[in-house]
Amino acid sequence: MNIRYRIERVGELPPALATALGIFVLALIVLVVWGLIRLPDHTRLRSPEARERARRRKESRRRQKKLRARRESLQRKARRR
């Protein structure tokens, strides 16, 4: 029973039943999409402590990046001499 056979069988349904089936399938798709949109954002930090830790971590990474760039720059200068 391949998909073409199944599609032909749906086409043989009475118009009212085919319409009801189509509306049901569309409603099911809309409900799934709506449910996925309404899911809570799991990436958002809820507690103030977690937000503060994330902010400090971001600042620390920024400082480390600057320090690393400066160290590499000094190493390049030392190699040129």
Secondary structure, DSSP 8 states (H G I E B T S, - for coil): --HHHHHHHHHTS-HHHHHHHHHHHHHHHHHHHHHHHTS--TTS--SHHHHHHHHHHHHHHHHHHHHHHHHHHHHHHHHH-
